[in-house]
Amino acid sequence: LTPHDLYDHDLQDPPILTTVKGKPAVIAAGKSGIVIALNRETGKLIWKRPVGTHNGHDNDNLYAMRHEYSKLKLPETIFPGLLGGVIAPMATNASTVFVPVVNLPVSYSSQTSQQEGGAGTGGELVALDLETGAVKWKHEFAAPAFGAATAVNDVVFTTSSDGTLYAFDATNGGVLLETKLPAGSNTGVAVAGNTVLVPAGLAQSESQTPELVAYRLGASGSGEH
C-alpha cells in the first residue's frame, strides 16, 4: 500500500476478517488514509477507498522510490500527515465498515524541519459499504478521531481527542448521542449489556480529570463514574 515510507504511513491497524459477497475477505487501513478490501485467500483487491483529507500527495512515496525527486517540492503541506489517516481501529456490522479518520497535516520547510497541525485539522467517522467501498455517510468532527469505532447492533460509537463521545445511527449517520467527557480521549469504548465504558485519560488542562466513565441506558444522570 505504501511502497516507500516517505511520510511514515504505516499500515498499523488490526485487520478485520469478514466476508464480501460470500467470499472470505480482509479489510485493512492505516496512516495513508486508504482503506482496502482484499480476498484473504488470493490477496486480490476487491475495492480501495481513500478517506479523510488528501491533497495530491498519495503518489509521493512512488516518486521517492523511483528517485523522481523533481516531483517532490519544498516547502509543502501534506494530508494525511505523519499522524493522519486511519490511526484507530475500524469496526464492521457485516454490512458497513466504520472508519475513524484523523485529518492532521504536516508542513515541511526542509527535509529535516517539519510542523504538525494547522488549518484543516479535525476528524471524521466514515461509513463504507462493505461490498463496494462506497461512502454511505460521514460525520466531521472539530478534533481528530483517535478513538476506535465500536459497532453494536444498529449503533456505532467513537470518541474524539477533545473529549467527546459520539453515538450514531449505523444506517444513516444520525447523531444519537454527543456528550463531553471529563478529559480528552484517544481510545474507543467498550460495551457490556446496556452499559458503555469510556476511558477519558488525556487531561489537556488543569480543569480536566482523567476518568473511566460508564454510561447506562435508563440511568438518572449523564453517566455513572
Secondary structure, 3 states (H helix, E strand, C coil): CCCCCCCCCCCCCCCEEEEECCEEEEEECCCCCEEEEEECCCCCEEEEEECCCCCCCCCHHHHHHCCCHHHCCCCEEECCCCCCECCCCCEECCCEEEEEEEECCEEECCCCCEEECCCCCEEEEEEEECCCCCEEEEEEECCCCCCCCEEECCEEEEEECCCEEEEEECCCCCEEEEEECCCECCCCCEEECCEEEEEECECCCCCCCCEEEEEECCCCCCCEC
